């Protein structure tokens, strides 16, 4: 059975990482945002949980939380963090679906025609910002006039391909 302390500890560590993320972004907005998100939400907590595990003796840990529950707390933290990291890019860059919803909302009772919705976007607004973000995150690189995936880009592509297969979703679609 899952101990409520597992959920509380994993949730608290996620909120702590979120606080660090917001503070860091307010002071200094990094170029390689995906790298820093992974560092703040995945690497830093792993080090902290590892330090807690190594510093506490097994006898000390059982009075507060067992090593097994500590690992489960970290897994809960990872689940929350992965969900946040996956939703961050559309929130940060402006998801086209969200932009459409906001535009329709702003239009009031009159609504928007399909043509008016199409006029919200230009090819430049949809692509140039995404290419710039992918390049600054080191996920793509321009070589001999063609964009290609870097090693981190290939890793991310593989991760999401496996994730989509696990969910039973077709590869390469939305």
N, C-alpha and C positions, 0 to 999 in steps of 0.2 A: 504494500500500500504506500502511496505517496504521502510523505510527511508534509504538512503545510509549511514547515520550515524550509523545505527544498524550494517550494514556489516563492516564498518570501525572500530567501537569499538570492536565488537566481533573478527574481524581479528587481530586487534592490541593486544588484550588481549591474543589471541592464540600465536602470535609471541613473546610476552613477556614471556609467559610460556615456549615456545620453547627455547628462549634464556637462561632462568633459567635452563632448562633441560640440554642443551649443556654445560653450565658453570659447573653445578653440576657434570656431568659425566666426564668432563675433570679434575676436582679437585679430586673427590672421586667417583669411580664407585661403586654404592651400590649393595649389594647382592640381595635384594628383589626389583628387577627393576620394576615389575608391580605395586607394592605398591607405589613406589616413583613416577612412571609415573602418577598414579591416584591422588596422593597427589599434584603434581606440576600442572597437567593439569585440575583436577576437583575440588579438595577440596580447594586449595589456591585461585583460581579465584572465587569460590563461596563465600568465606570469604571476598574477596576484593569487589565484586559486592554488597554483603550484607552490608558491611561497607559504601559504597557509597550511597546505598539506605537509610540507617539509618542516616547518617550524613547530607545528603541533605534534606532540607524541601521540601515538594511538590511544593511550589512556586518557589524555586531555581531550582528544577529539570526541570520544564517545560521550563525554559529559555534555557537549554542545551539539555536535553533529558527527555522524560516522563518516569515514572516508568514502564509503559508497554513496551516502547522501550528498556529500560534497561534490562528487563526480556528477550525480544527477542534477544538482544545482547548476553546475557549469553547463551541462547539456541544455537545461532550461534557458539559461542565459544565451547560449548559442542559438537556440530556436528563436527567441525574441530578437536577437541581433540580426540573424539572417533575414527575418521578415522585414525588419527596418531597413537594412542595407538594400534589399531588393526593391523596396518602395521608394527609396530616397531619390534615385535618378529622375523618375517621372515627376515627383513633387518639386525637385530642384529646378528642372529645366522647363517645366510646363508641358504637361501631357496634352496632346491634341484633344482627346476626349474631354478632359477637364476644361480646356479652353472653350470648347463648343458649349458645354453646359453653362459656363459662366457667361458667355455671350448671349445665349438664349435667355438666361435669367435677367441679364441687364436690359434686354429688349422689352421686357414687361409682357403685357397681355398681347401685344401685337405679334410677338414671336419673330422668327427669322425664316426666310425662304432658304431653300437648298443653295441657291446662288449666293445669297448673303453669307451663308456659312462657309462656302468655298472661298469667298473673298477675304475671310479672316486670315487665311494662310497663304504664304508664298513658298515656292520651292526653297528659297534662301532661308526663310524662317524655320522651315522644317528640317533642313539638312545641315546648314553651315554651323549652327550651334552644336549639333550632335557630333559632327566631325571634329570640331575644335575640342569638345569635352573628351572624346575618345582618344584623340592625339595627346592631349595634356595628361590624361590618365595613363598613357603608355600602353594602350590596348591596340592601337593601330599605328602604322608608320607608312610614310610615302616613300616608295623605292621605285626608281625608274619610271615615274609617272603613274604608278598604280598603288592604291592603298592595299595593305596587307596586314594580317594579324601578327602581333608580336607574341612572344612566349606567354606573357600574362593574358593577352587576348585569347590565345588558343586555350589556355587553362579555363578561362571564364566561359568560353563557348562550349567546352567539353562538360563543365559543371552544369550549365543550363540545359544542354542536350540530354544529359543523364536525368536531371530533375524532371524535364518534360516527359521523358519516356516513363519514369516512375509514376507520373500522374496520368499516363495514358494519352497524352496530348501529341498531336502530329509535330514533327520537326519542322522548324523554319516558319511557323505561323505565329501570329500575334501573341 
